[in-house]
Amino acid sequence: MMDITAAVLARSGDNERPYGTNLPLAVRTVQLDDPRPGELLVRIDAAGLCHSDLSVINGDRPRPMPMALGHEAAGTVVAVGDQEDAGFAPGDRVVLVFLPSCGQCPVCAAGQGYLCPNGAAANGEGRLMRGGRRLSLDGQPVHHHLGVSAFATHAVVDRRSAVKIDADVPAEVAALFGCAVLTGVGAVMNTAQVRPGESLRIYGLGGVGLAALLGALAAGAQPVTAIDPSPEKRALALELGAARAVAPDEAAALPPADVVIETVGKAAVLAQAYAAARRGGRIVTVGLPHPSEMLSIPAVSLVADGKTLVGSYMGSSIPSRDIPRYIALWRAGRLPVQKLLTSISLLPDINELLDLLAEGKAVRQIVTPF
């Protein structure tokens, strides 16, 4: 067991803004157990702030409390729980991913490890895949966030939550591949299976939406149109290569698109995205609305217009396959994900950074514990 520093959330929901004043995340000294066989002790080198973290704080995605947050990260292996583990060794650089797949259930056997029910159950209960929790505070268990809990100096993770990468990838860039890139680029390349020359429209220009834009351009989509209320984010979309970037109230005048990607996480926006696809078009949603929100669309249009509406969790990705592919595209200059970085800050600044995220003033903020 070792003492670490981690950002701990005491309650999900009922956290008033500004977070920088009310401090929903307490940066505390907590205890971290040694890794068990099949697990890794990882030093966190960089972690990204994502709306999935924010949704636990504001109660949109209730989780068991208390919980050490953070799910998008890169780190360095410090120790392995099984000395016979041939896949990892101390010193290995890794990207951490937010859904470990068991590899044995029928869903995993079908090649859909991103929908693994065993991994999802562990995440929902705030535990690791092999059972239990490795974090504690004042003798009481602290739950893991999506099997990672990366807003910390160290984490114990299941080996299936880690993908080994080359040592020369900067930590602040590598972290983005664990969620924003995996989800956004995967939605384009895996779920939508975009073909060169197809027109594509993206609703929402957070980290995932802008990663989807980069993925669409890398896949050869043309033209790519971006929609977001933020003028700053629209300007960034144009800088990254979007043909057009418009405010939501201007979107109705646009021509229908072959493929539409929705990343906002609002049922009303998903309905707009559905209407924006051409007859025979494909609509992919990666946003996570509040569970109470319901989607209303003309049922007949699914048949009469031949549209396809599909959800995409974790970009329909197999991390061990896709993260190396996306890093290769980054090396080739085709996925310049470093342009999504808004800032790099220290862990104690995390509550102020959450305010910027909630206000839509940041794309991807990185925190480092050291």
Disulfide bonds with the S-S distance in Angstrom:
none
